[in-house]
């Protein structure tokens, strides 16, 4: 009897070649390379600006003196003009952060908890629309609303709140800048808080209501404490964005409201005092980092 032929065996699948294996190992580094190069570029610019803050000032066309100095920091921290701008920046940024968190929490809660998909989609579109337009365009549109002949003053005149030939000044002052800063940071706050509220355990609120708590008490005693770390994070984000804002105080504040970014702009481009502008910016950066660190510690302490 003839022995059956052995079934043909498929050739073994070749193993991954060394070059492909190395490529797989290097893939994460290659994907991170553009981001790392961008961070290195910004870090190099920041370090160069920090170095310039210790250089002595020399007018254009004059060779600066050799060596390093702390005179720029001394002037930035003792001169009433620059110190006042720093304190004004912190005040308006804190105020805009508080207003944006209060308003943003309500909008985010509405987005997350509304049973209507259409209402949720409409709210998300309203919040996301500012990201689709230029900040400069939005700020100039805001001047048409807040200006002396804008929509707000026109409405007040129609309602006889103010006389026909008078107006309520809403721009070129701290109120207008605060409104502009709030308008600028509000979308960031809403989206941050919406993500936090989305992750909250709804059963805890239901348990509180089953134990006799009304909706208001449930919101204040359960929802707000659970969302507090996210609220602090959103407030920190709003504060950081407000402190560094440049276009908003420039357009809505003009020369009447001099926040730290516009002061640095004037020193570098008009006075040509780069060392002093760099020192002022480094002081503002240090204060902002200190506030962010304190907020992170508070957030960590509450979470613990």
MOCORTA-V202175 format. One record per pair of residues at least 12 apart in sequence whose ideal C-beta (glycine too) atoms are under 10 Angstrom apart, sorted by sequence separation. I is the first residue (numbers start at 0). GAP is how many residues later the second one is. If there is no record, write none. Layout:
# MOCORTA-V202175
i | gap
I | GAP
I | GAP
This chain:
# MOCORTA-V202175
i | gap
54 | 12
55 | 12
56 | 12
110 | 12
155 | 12
205 | 12
248 | 12
249 | 12
263 | 12
264 | 12
266 | 12
267 | 12
53 | 13
54 | 13
55 | 13
109 | 13
110 | 13
152 | 13
153 | 13
204 | 13
207 | 13
208 | 13
245 | 13
247 | 13
248 | 13
262 | 13
263 | 13
266 | 13
267 | 13
53 | 14
54 | 14
56 | 14
152 | 14
155 | 14
203 | 14
204 | 14
207 | 14
244 | 14
245 | 14
246 | 14
247 | 14
248 | 14
262 | 14
263 | 14
266 | 14
52 | 15
53 | 15
55 | 15
56 | 15
107 | 15
110 | 15
151 | 15
152 | 15
206 | 15
207 | 15
243 | 15
244 | 15
245 | 15
246 | 15
249 | 15
263 | 15
52 | 16
53 | 16
54 | 16
55 | 16
106 | 16
110 | 16
151 | 16
152 | 16
204 | 16
205 | 16
242 | 16
243 | 16
244 | 16
245 | 16
248 | 16
263 | 16
50 | 17
52 | 17
53 | 17
54 | 17
106 | 17
149 | 17
152 | 17
204 | 17
241 | 17
242 | 17
243 | 17
244 | 17
262 | 17
263 | 17
53 | 18
56 | 18
147 | 18
148 | 18
151 | 18
203 | 18
204 | 18
242 | 18
245 | 18
262 | 18
52 | 19
53 | 19
106 | 19
107 | 19
147 | 19
203 | 19
245 | 19
260 | 19
51 | 20
52 | 20
106 | 20
146 | 20
147 | 20
149 | 20
259 | 20
260 | 20
263 | 20
147 | 21
149 | 21
200 | 21
201 | 21
204 | 21
259 | 21
262 | 21
145 | 22
146 | 22
147 | 22
199 | 22
203 | 22
52 | 23
103 | 23
145 | 23
146 | 23
147 | 23
199 | 23
259 | 23
260 | 23
145 | 24
146 | 24
147 | 24
259 | 24
144 | 25
145 | 25
146 | 25
200 | 25
258 | 25
259 | 25
144 | 26
145 | 26
196 | 26
199 | 26
142 | 27
145 | 27
198 | 27
199 | 27
259 | 27
141 | 28
142 | 28
198 | 28
259 | 28
141 | 29
142 | 29
145 | 29
146 | 29
196 | 29
145 | 30
195 | 30
196 | 30
199 | 30
195 | 31
198 | 31
195 | 32
142 | 33
145 | 33
195 | 33
196 | 33
141 | 34
144 | 34
145 | 34
192 | 34
195 | 34
194 | 35
195 | 35
193 | 36
141 | 37
142 | 37
192 | 37
195 | 37
243 | 37
141 | 38
144 | 38
191 | 38
192 | 38
195 | 38
191 | 39
194 | 39
192 | 40
193 | 40
243 | 40
138 | 41
141 | 41
191 | 41
192 | 41
242 | 41
243 | 41
137 | 42
140 | 42
141 | 42
188 | 42
191 | 42
192 | 42
242 | 42
190 | 43
191 | 43
138 | 44
188 | 44
189 | 44
191 | 44
242 | 44
243 | 44
134 | 45
137 | 45
138 | 45
188 | 45
191 | 45
242 | 45
137 | 46
187 | 46
188 | 46
190 | 46
191 | 46
241 | 46
134 | 48
188 | 48
239 | 48
242 | 48
134 | 49
184 | 49
187 | 49
188 | 49
238 | 49
239 | 49
242 | 49
184 | 50
187 | 50
239 | 51
184 | 52
185 | 52
187 | 52
188 | 52
235 | 52
238 | 52
239 | 52
129 | 53
184 | 53
187 | 53
238 | 53
129 | 54
183 | 54
184 | 54
184 | 55
235 | 55
236 | 55
239 | 55
129 | 56
130 | 56
181 | 56
184 | 56
234 | 56
235 | 56
238 | 56
129 | 57
130 | 57
180 | 57
183 | 57
184 | 57
235 | 57
128 | 58
129 | 58
180 | 58
183 | 58
235 | 58
236 | 58
126 | 59
127 | 59
235 | 59
126 | 60
130 | 60
180 | 60
181 | 60
184 | 60
234 | 60
235 | 60
125 | 61
126 | 61
180 | 61
183 | 61
126 | 62
127 | 62
179 | 62
180 | 62
231 | 62
232 | 62
235 | 62
126 | 63
127 | 63
183 | 63
184 | 63
231 | 63
232 | 63
234 | 63
235 | 63
125 | 64
126 | 64
177 | 64
180 | 64
183 | 64
231 | 64
234 | 64
176 | 65
179 | 65
182 | 65
231 | 65
123 | 66
181 | 66
231 | 66
232 | 66
122 | 67
123 | 67
126 | 67
179 | 67
180 | 67
231 | 67
176 | 68
179 | 68
180 | 68
230 | 68
231 | 68
178 | 69
179 | 69
182 | 69
228 | 69
229 | 69
123 | 70
177 | 70
227 | 70
228 | 70
231 | 70
122 | 71
176 | 71
179 | 71
180 | 71
227 | 71
228 | 71
230 | 71
231 | 71
175 | 72
176 | 72
179 | 72
180 | 72
228 | 72
175 | 73
176 | 73
178 | 73
179 | 73
228 | 73
119 | 74
176 | 74
177 | 74
227 | 74
228 | 74
173 | 75
175 | 75
176 | 75
177 | 75
227 | 75
175 | 76
176 | 76
174 | 77
175 | 77
176 | 77
179 | 77
224 | 77
103 | 78
173 | 78
174 | 78
175 | 78
180 | 78
94 | 79
98 | 79
102 | 79
106 | 79
110 | 79
171 | 79
172 | 79
173 | 79
176 | 79
177 | 79
94 | 80
98 | 80
101 | 80
106 | 80
109 | 80
110 | 80
170 | 80
171 | 80
172 | 80
175 | 80
176 | 80
95 | 81
99 | 81
100 | 81
103 | 81
107 | 81
108 | 81
111 | 81
170 | 81
171 | 81
172 | 81
175 | 81
91 | 82
94 | 82
95 | 82
98 | 82
99 | 82
103 | 82
106 | 82
107 | 82
110 | 82
111 | 82
169 | 82
170 | 82
171 | 82
173 | 82
174 | 82
176 | 82
90 | 83
91 | 83
94 | 83
95 | 83
98 | 83
99 | 83
102 | 83
103 | 83
106 | 83
107 | 83
110 | 83
111 | 83
170 | 83
171 | 83
172 | 83
173 | 83
95 | 84
96 | 84
97 | 84
99 | 84
100 | 84
103 | 84
104 | 84
105 | 84
106 | 84
107 | 84
108 | 84
109 | 84
111 | 84
112 | 84
171 | 84
172 | 84
91 | 85
92 | 85
95 | 85
96 | 85
99 | 85
100 | 85
103 | 85
104 | 85
107 | 85
108 | 85
111 | 85
112 | 85
170 | 85
171 | 85
173 | 85
87 | 86
91 | 86
94 | 86
95 | 86
98 | 86
99 | 86
102 | 86
103 | 86
106 | 86
107 | 86
110 | 86
111 | 86
170 | 86
90 | 87
94 | 87
95 | 87
98 | 87
99 | 87
101 | 87
102 | 87
103 | 87
105 | 87
106 | 87
107 | 87
109 | 87
110 | 87
111 | 87
112 | 87
168 | 87
88 | 88
91 | 88
92 | 88
95 | 88
96 | 88
99 | 88
100 | 88
103 | 88
104 | 88
107 | 88
108 | 88
111 | 88
87 | 89
91 | 89
95 | 89
99 | 89
100 | 89
103 | 89
104 | 89
107 | 89
112 | 89
91 | 90
95 | 90
98 | 90
99 | 90
103 | 90
107 | 90
111 | 90
100 | 91
104 | 91
92 | 92
96 | 92
100 | 92
104 | 92
112 | 92
95 | 93
99 | 93
141 | 106
145 | 106
139 | 107
138 | 108
142 | 108
137 | 109
138 | 109
141 | 109
142 | 109
108 | 110
112 | 110
134 | 110
137 | 110
141 | 110
134 | 111
135 | 111
138 | 111
139 | 111
134 | 112
138 | 112
139 | 112
133 | 113
134 | 113
137 | 113
138 | 113
108 | 114
135 | 114
108 | 115
135 | 115
134 | 116
104 | 118
108 | 118
104 | 119
107 | 119
104 | 122
107 | 122
107 | 123
104 | 125
104 | 126
107 | 126
103 | 127
101 | 129
104 | 129
100 | 130
103 | 130
100 | 131
103 | 131
100 | 133
99 | 134
100 | 134
103 | 134
99 | 135
100 | 136
96 | 137
97 | 137
99 | 137
100 | 137
96 | 138
99 | 138
100 | 138
96 | 139
98 | 139
99 | 139
96 | 140
97 | 140
93 | 141
96 | 141
97 | 141
99 | 141
95 | 142
96 | 142
99 | 142
95 | 143
96 | 143
93 | 144
96 | 144
92 | 145
93 | 145
95 | 145
96 | 145
92 | 146
95 | 146
96 | 146
92 | 147
94 | 147
95 | 147
92 | 148
93 | 148
89 | 149
92 | 149
93 | 149
95 | 149
91 | 150
92 | 150
91 | 151
92 | 151
89 | 152
92 | 152
95 | 152
88 | 153
89 | 153
91 | 153
88 | 154
88 | 155
88 | 156
91 | 156
85 | 157
91 | 157
88 | 160
87 | 161
91 | 161
84 | 164
87 | 165
91 | 165
92 | 166
91 | 167
92 | 167
88 | 168
90 | 168
87 | 169
88 | 169
89 | 169
87 | 170
88 | 170
89 | 170
87 | 171
88 | 171
84 | 172
87 | 172
88 | 172
84 | 173
85 | 173
86 | 173
88 | 173
83 | 174
84 | 174
85 | 174
88 | 174
84 | 175
87 | 175
81 | 176
84 | 176
80 | 177
84 | 177
85 | 177
81 | 178
84 | 178
83 | 179
84 | 179
81 | 181
80 | 182
81 | 182
75 | 184
81 | 185
75 | 187
75 | 191
81 | 194
85 | 194
89 | 194
96 | 194
71 | 195
84 | 195
88 | 195
92 | 195
78 | 197
81 | 197
82 | 197
85 | 197
89 | 197
93 | 197
74 | 198
81 | 198
85 | 198
88 | 198
89 | 198
92 | 198
84 | 199
88 | 199
74 | 200
75 | 200
82 | 200
86 | 200
71 | 201
74 | 201
75 | 201
78 | 201
81 | 201
85 | 201
89 | 201
71 | 202
72 | 202
75 | 202
76 | 202
81 | 202
71 | 203
72 | 203
75 | 203
76 | 203
70 | 204
71 | 204
74 | 204
75 | 204
70 | 205
71 | 205
72 | 205
73 | 205
74 | 205
75 | 205
68 | 206
71 | 206
72 | 206
75 | 206
76 | 206
71 | 207
72 | 207
75 | 207
70 | 208
71 | 208
75 | 208
69 | 209
72 | 209
56 | 210
63 | 210
68 | 210
71 | 210
72 | 210
60 | 211
63 | 211
71 | 211
58 | 212
59 | 212
58 | 213
56 | 214
57 | 214
58 | 214
48 | 215
56 | 215
57 | 215
51 | 216
56 | 216
57 | 216
56 | 217
57 | 217
56 | 218
48 | 219
54 | 219
55 | 219
56 | 219
54 | 220
56 | 220
52 | 221
53 | 221
54 | 221
51 | 222
52 | 222
56 | 222
51 | 223
52 | 223
54 | 223
50 | 224
51 | 224
52 | 224
53 | 224
54 | 224
48 | 225
51 | 225
52 | 225
53 | 225
48 | 226
51 | 226
52 | 226
50 | 227
51 | 227
52 | 227
48 | 228
49 | 228
52 | 228
53 | 228
48 | 229
49 | 229
51 | 229
52 | 229
47 | 230
48 | 230
51 | 230
52 | 230
49 | 231
48 | 232
49 | 232
48 | 233
45 | 235
49 | 235
45 | 236
48 | 236
45 | 239
